[in-house]
Amino acid sequence: MDSETGDLAFLPLGGTGEIGMNLNLYRWRENGHEKWLAVDCGIGFGGSELPEVEVMMADPGFIADRRKNLVGLVITHAHEDHIGAVAWLWPQLQCPVYATPFAAAVLRRKLIEAGLVNQVKVNVVPPGGNIDLKPFVLRFIRLSHSIPEAQALAIETPAGIVLHTGDWKLDPTPLIGPPTDEAALAALGDKGVLAIVCDSTNAMVEGHSGSELDVRNTLTALIRDLNGRVAVTCFASNVARMESVALAAQEAGRSVALVGRSLKNMDAAARECGYFRSLPPFLTEDDIDDVPDDNLLLLVTGSQGEPRSALSRIARDDHPRVSLGEGDTVIFSSRMIPGNERAIGTVQDQLVRAGVRLMTDDDHLVHVSGHPARDELRRMYRLVKPRYAVPVHGEWRHLSAHAELARAAGSEAFMMEDGDILTLFPGRPAITDSAPVGRLVVDGTRLVPLKGEVMSARRRMLFNGIVVASLAVDQSGRVLGRPKVSAPGLLDPEDEEADRLADDFAVTLRDLPHDLRRDDSALADAARAALRRTLGRRLGKRPVVDVHLIRV
């Protein structure tokens, strides 16, 4: 080790003990001074467990309070769970950002939408390049993944080298970009690696993740023999898969139209960085009706059943440009992310009801994972030979399986979750402290805490509804007329129960003390409490309640 006086720590604010929302921090502290490095800044999705949430991200408050000591944010690759929160959270971080050309092209479009493109300094680093952010000296190491230019970070510190893998796999034929640079990983291992902070997504899956070349061959064979309209849905970020679909369509004599905004953005970023050079421009949705069904292939967003996605709208038959029906085929060239089973099943049921034929990875080799299965993890440990292993990017069962594999490979593994501060040096690693963590939810154009009052009220409204009462009182506090009670989501407007609720509520108000009824604030609070009691008694529910008080 180069230093005997400082300490090195790793702190995940998001993405450890969960999948998504990756936000990782490294700290070097010496002589009372500390420097921080951030790696990745991504989003996650609510899913069935949080139906009130569409998009969320890790709360950066801990590092935002220390941003004067934050030397930079480095992006490993352009997937949403690693890059999607930058435009939302950068105003709190205000640090330089470093990314490869492709990730920078994707990020630039997000910053334009957020009105930040002229504020955020995005430093473009070539794949395999170096970044000097003292006391951290970083080198990108090329990895294959399901998106171009995925990079591991070899982080040299005064305490030794940490390899932060990001997402990766070992694909000998990734099709877009070169394969994983195993020689560089081996050289790093020969130099000596203090710790590896490594992807755990497929740590429970035996064998190998498979190659994009196998998927390309399957898609080419399948599409060649199909009639009618063919639609393929996949993750928009899988540029190699987009190219495979386009080449398969060409061989079958089909033109390809992109349907969905995220696919169009990814196509633009890919072409900007020199990918898709052999492909003609994709058709737009406006061109679809000019192409015979047997000569058309649609590349469509919505592989996870997202309600507002193009495929969901097509399945509901409310898409303004695209329809599918009897004799057409939809190929799901993607995996089912846990939590999305019901949404995907709904879309597939609607398509089958319309006469559409489905093909999925259950019955055809139309998808391979972008994450390492156990044989690939074993290979990584043989190459890198880390002294310590820190499994990340997974739920607890994935982290545990990864830790067991790492120990079998000769590394000492440490389990942690968001908020744990793992001191890697000096001495044997140990969780020595914790940091506050939380989640922020995208709510229109703003961010709100997941556990704050706004989202708490929304959850209550989702399951128990909302009731609003309006009442007029005179200066002495006497209720004038009958209160008006509205209960959307609980009662139909014509339901007589609303009238009975209003009558009960009025009786309760008349029983309130006379002095209290002269004070607007006290009367409103008492009226809300009275309304809650009335609703509990009559409906057995505890909805969100509000009272509009008019003093006349």
ABEGO torsion letter per residue (X at the ends): XABAABBBBBBBABGBGBBEGBBBBBBBBBGGBBBBBBBEBBBBBAEAABAABABBBBBAAAAAAAAAABAEBBBABABAAAAAAAAAAAAAAGBBBBBBAAAAAAAAAAAAAAGAAAABBBBBBBBGBBBBBOABBBBBBBBBBABBGBBBBBBBBAAEBBBBAEBBBBBABAGBEBBBBAAAAAAAAAAEBABBBBBAAAAABBEBAEBAAAAAAAAAAAAAABBEBBBBBBBAABAAAAAAAAAAAAAAGBBBBBBEAAAAAAAAAAAAAGBGAABBBBBBAAAAAABBAAABBBBBBGAAGBAABAAAAAAAGABAABBBBBGBBBBBBBBBBBGAAAAAAAAAAAAAAAGBBBBBAAABBABBBABBBAAAAAAAAAAAGBABBBBBGEBAAAAAAAAAAAAAAGBBBBBBBBGBBBBAOBEBBBBABBBBBBBBBBBEABBBBAABAAAAAAAAAAAAEBBBBBBBBBAAGBBBEBBBBBBBGABBAABAAAAAAAAAAAAAAAABBAAAAABAAAAAAAAAAAAAAAAAAAAGBBBBBBBBBBBX
